[in-house]
C-alpha cells in the first residue's frame, strides 16, 4: 500500500490542544491527526492509503471535514472557521514515490480571548466524540454558523432560529423548553396578547423582529449582549437532547 497526506488549516478561537488521532471508517483513510498548538489555528492532516490523485484526496477530505469541524465547535463550544487546504504529499503510484502539492498558507487572525488547553483526558474524550457516526449535520452546522457570528444580535437570532427548528417553529414551544431548563427565567406579558407571557429571550427576539414600543434598538442590543452567552448554552442543551 502507498500512503500520503493532505493537510488543512481552520481558524479556531479559544482552544489549544496537542496532536491526537481520530479514526474514520472511509476505506482510504488510515488516520486523521488534529492539532491546535498555535493560537488561532487548528491543523487537520488526513493520512490516506492508495490515493494518487490530488482531486480525489481533496474530495475524500472535504466529505469528512464537516463532521470534524462542526462537532469540534459544538463539543468544545468554540468558534471554528472554514478549513482551507494547505498542501498534500501523495504517492505517484503504488511503488511509493511521491509528489508534493503546496498551496498558499491561510492567514489566521489571533483574537484576544482566553485560551483553554486540553489535557490528555479531554483530547481522548474529544477523539471518541469525533469518531462517532455523524448525524444531524444541519443542527451541528447551524450551531457552528451561529457561534461564528461576532455580532451578538446576529448570533442570538441564529441561535433562536435553532430553537424554533427544534420546536415546530412555535415560539410558545420554545418558551416551554426554556422554562423547563430555567424555571426562574424572567417573563413578561406580550404587548399584543397581555394574557400570554413570554420569556426574556423570546421578548428580545421579538424586539429585533418586530416593532415594539417602550424600547430602543440600543437597549435591546445591550440586553442581548449580556444574555447571548447563557442563551448559547440553552441552544447547546436543546441540540444535545436530540443528537
ABEGO torsion letter per residue (X at the ends): XBBBBBBBBBBBBGBBBBBBBBBBABAABABBBBBBABBGBBBBBBBBBGBABAAAAAAAAAAAAAAAAAAAAAAAGBBBBBBBBAEBBBBABAAGBBBBBBBBBBBBBBBBBBBBBBBAAAAAAAAAAAABBBBGAAAAAAAAAAAABABAAAAAAAAAAAAAAAAGGBAAAAAAAAAAABAABBBBBBAABAABBBBAAAAAAAAAABBBBGBBAAAAAAAAAAAAAAAAAAAAAAAAAAX
